[in-house]
Structures are given as structure tokens and as C-alpha cells.
Amino acid sequence: MSTLSPAARIGRTLRGMPASDGAGVKLTRVIGSPELEMLDPFLLLDEFGTDRPEDYLAGFPEHPHRGFETVTYMLDGRMRHKDNHGNEGVLVPGSVQWMTAGRGLVHSEMPEQHEGRMRGFQLWVNLPASEKMTQPQYQEYAPDRIPQLQPADGVHVKVIAGRVGEVDGPIRQPATDPIYLDIELAPNATWQYELPEGHNAFAYAFEGEGSLGEGDEARALSAQHLAVLIGGPRLTLAAGAAGLRVILVAGRPLREPVARYGPFVMNTREQVMQAFVDFQEGRF
Ligand code: FE2
């Protein structure tokens, strides 16, 4: 008798859309666009990646957030963040910042460089109604605090959140129990990973190409494409001849109403209006 769990497969793939945010930073919006408004509990995924300073120098000057979490994962470049509660720091290549905006804060995210490459991701993770007005909180880790392992030949995984084998990532968020892995597969390498049952999950390829799924159900996945996963929890990733790099992200869906406007993500329209008032009156 087989004890294997059902296999994950690609439900759909999509490319991000060119977008501009902050003071004119060029980026690719992958989740949070008309094509994929959200994947509960994930509200937005932006990929930023450029060698051209004019695409990022303007940065993200002061702006508010309320009701959710922003997760910044830097691949290249340095970014300084600073908020109105006295928190400040610099993200370097390989750093992650998991910021629980909660009841609200005002911060800036500005490049700490004038040339060279800037590359990474920003993900927005929703909070349940019961935690939208929680105190702001940061979980920020330098690259050497993010465990790395080689779970199979030619497979390197950085565990930002969730568990791989016996290795736990540093991020704690019981509300959505997130998984966030940076996976690098050498040419033709394969890896199998068991996602938590009932999580929504996606894989976003950012270098190379390969496939996701098993046997007849394996589908191609190439750089700058997001795969929304369906089916069971047993995920199989395989790299093609050029290797493959993906982020694999999963979380427990909240299944609550979402009312969002720009940097405010609440449950009702009234709560969003209240966020505007509170922000304007300096209560963040
Ligand atoms: Fe922000």
C-alpha cells in the first residue's frame, strides 16, 4: 500500500506585469495585478531586478502600511529602511525583513547604493482580522542567520520560513504558518518537498528553467513565471540544462473578506476609511 501523499501540480502559470511604485521604482508585479489579485494569504508579490540605477534610485520614500505584513528578501544590493517608531536598518544581499505592519507605521525603503545591481522580492502577507491592529514588529535576519542546506544532490535551499528536513527557518508567524524557501537547482537536479496540507502555494522562477510536477503532470516552468500550485502537497521540482532558481512560498489561507486600498489591507471598507483618517491624523 502506498503512503505517498498526492502530488502537487501547476494550476496555472503567469508572468508579472511591468509596474512602478514608490517614487518611480521599476518593478514587476506578479501577484496583486488584475491577472492574479491575490492568492490567500498573499496579497502582492513584486520582483525588482535591474542593473540600471535610474530604475531604483528614487526608492520608496515615506509611506504607510496597515493590516498586513511586508516581506523583503534581497538578492543583490543594499536597502536602508527607517520607520516612525525609531526602527532602522540596512538590508544586504541575502537579508530578509519580515515586517508586521499591524496597526500601522510609516516607513521608507531607500537604496543604499548609487550604482550596481539591485534585485529581490517584496511579498505582502495578510493578517487575520484578530491581528490587523497588533503592534508593529520586525523579524529581520542577516544572511548568516538564514539556514542553508543541501537536501539532495545539486540542490541548495535557504530556509527563510518553514521547515526542510530538520531545519527550521527563523521566521515565526503562527497566523499563516508560512513557508518561504530560496531554492537553487543545478542543471538537471531534482528535489521533492512536502508542503503542509491545506496551504496555498506558489513557485516563482527567477533564473533558468525546469519543470514542476510528476510524470505526465509535470509542466514547464521558466524564469519570470509564477506557478500557482494545486493538487496535493508533494512537490517535485526539476531543473533543465541551465539549472533553476525559484522561491517557493506557501501559507495557510485566512478565508476572510479583504478590503484593500493601496497600503491599507483590512476586512471592510469602513476599516480602510478609518486607516486613511488615522494616517492623516498622525496616529500611525
Ligand atoms: Fe513599505
Residues whose N, C-alpha, C, O or C-beta is under 5 A from the ligand:
A	BS01	FE2	none
